[in-house]
């Protein structure tokens, strides 16, 4: 079994998904890298490739990629411009964790329940993430923020 999982991961990461192999329940980290303003588009395309290899497609993939993009953009615009993104599969879900060393998220944006007013520019990133992901976790303070985005791979979820 371990050989099948290793082979499945290698095939998926090489862009050669095996038709006979379902994604394992837990893969090693798929992506772990620092990013800055010039990396957002590249990371978005890389996330699409990795999510497709993991079996996430359609509207759920599009929504998750949008949520990831919004969180990455928030780091660039509001948290000093640089952060770290980790994408991995764990227990049948894809987790994306984005961290930064910015000043923290203002309380008004933390719950993800309230969208910005129609005339306001910005302020919808976390609100969107809460609507597009199966789970959003937030740890924030004056020395930085960590946002976890989870989507269940089973499309019936």
C-alpha positions in Angstrom: 0.0 0.0 0.0 2.8 2.4 0.9 4.3 1.9 -2.6 0.9 2.6 -4.2 0.5 5.8 -2.3 4.1 6.9 -3.0 3.6 6.1 -6.7 0.2 7.9 -6.8 1.7 11.0 -5.2 4.7 11.0 -7.5 2.4 10.6 -10.5 0.1 13.3 -9.4 2.9 15.8 -8.7 4.5 15.0 -12.1 1.2 15.9 -13.8 0.4 12.2 -14.7 -2.6 11.2 -12.6 -3.2 7.5 -12.6 -6.7 6.6 -13.6 -6.8 3.6 -11.3 -5.5 5.3 -8.2 -7.7 7.3 -5.8 -5.9 10.0 -3.8 -4.7 8.6 -0.5 -6.3 10.0 2.7 -3.0 11.7 3.6 -0.3 13.0 1.3 2.9 14.7 2.2 2.9 18.5 1.9 2.1 19.3 -1.7 3.3 22.9 -1.6 5.3 24.9 1.0 6.9 28.1 0.0 7.4 31.8 0.8 5.6 34.3 -1.4 5.4 37.9 -2.2 3.4 40.2 -4.5 4.8 38.7 -7.7 3.9 35.1 -6.8 0.1 35.2 -6.5 -0.7 34.3 -10.1 1.9 31.5 -10.1 0.6 30.1 -6.8 -3.0 30.2 -8.1 -2.0 28.1 -11.1 0.0 25.7 -9.0 -2.9 25.3 -6.6 -5.2 24.5 -9.6 -2.8 21.8 -10.8 -2.3 20.2 -7.4 -6.0 20.3 -6.5 -6.9 18.6 -9.9 -4.3 15.9 -9.2 -5.9 15.4 -5.8 -9.3 14.9 -7.3 -10.9 18.3 -6.6 -12.6 19.8 -9.6 -15.5 22.0 -10.8 -17.1 24.6 -8.7 -15.6 23.4 -5.5 -12.1 23.7 -6.9 -12.8 27.1 -8.3 -14.2 28.3 -5.0 -11.3 27.0 -3.0 -8.8 28.6 -5.4 -10.6 31.9 -5.1 -10.5 31.7 -1.3 -6.8 30.9 -1.4 -6.2 33.8 -3.8 -8.1 36.2 -1.5 -6.1 35.2 1.6 -2.8 35.5 -0.3 -3.8 38.9 -1.6 -4.7 40.0 1.9 -1.2 39.2 3.0 0.3 41.2 0.2 -2.0 44.2 0.7 -2.4 44.3 4.5 0.4 42.2 6.2 3.7 43.5 4.9 3.6 41.9 1.5 5.2 38.5 2.2 4.0 35.3 3.7 4.2 31.5 3.5 1.7 29.1 2.0 1.4 25.4 2.7 -1.0 23.1 0.9 -1.5 19.5 2.0 -4.0 16.7 2.1 -5.0 15.4 5.4 -7.9 13.1 6.4 -9.7 13.4 3.1 -9.5 17.2 3.0 -7.2 19.7 1.4 -5.8 22.2 3.8 -4.2 25.5 2.8 -2.5 27.4 5.6 -1.3 30.9 4.9 0.9 32.7 7.5 2.3 36.2 7.7 4.1 38.4 10.2 1.8 41.4 9.8 0.0 43.4 12.4 -3.0 41.1 12.8 -6.5 41.2 11.5 -8.9 43.9 12.8 -11.7 42.4 14.8 -14.4 43.6 12.4 -13.2 41.2 9.8 -12.5 38.1 11.9 -15.9 36.3 12.1 -16.4 36.2 8.3 -20.1 36.9 8.8 -20.3 40.4 7.6 -19.4 41.5 4.1 -18.3 45.0 3.3 -20.9 47.5 2.2 -21.6 47.5 -1.6 -19.8 50.9 -2.0 -16.7 49.8 -0.1 -13.6 48.8 -1.9 -12.2 45.5 -0.5 -13.1 43.9 2.8 -14.6 40.7 1.3 -11.7 38.3 1.3 -12.3 36.4 4.6 -16.1 36.7 4.0 -15.7 34.9 0.7 -13.4 32.3 2.3 -16.0 31.5 4.9 -18.6 30.9 2.2 -16.4 28.9 -0.2 -14.5 26.6 2.2 -15.8 23.8 4.5 -13.8 25.3 7.4 -11.8 28.4 8.0 -9.5 28.8 11.0 -7.9 32.0 12.1 -5.1 32.8 14.6 -4.1 36.4 14.6 -2.3 38.9 16.8 0.3 41.7 16.7 3.1 39.4 15.5 1.2 37.8 12.6 -1.7 35.8 11.3 -2.3 32.2 10.3 -5.4 31.4 8.2 -6.3 27.7 7.5 -8.7 26.9 4.7 -10.2 23.4 4.4 -12.2 21.8 1.7 -13.4 18.2 1.8 -12.4 16.1 -1.2 -15.6 14.1 -1.3 -17.7 16.2 -3.7 -20.9 15.0 -2.1 -19.9 16.7 1.2 
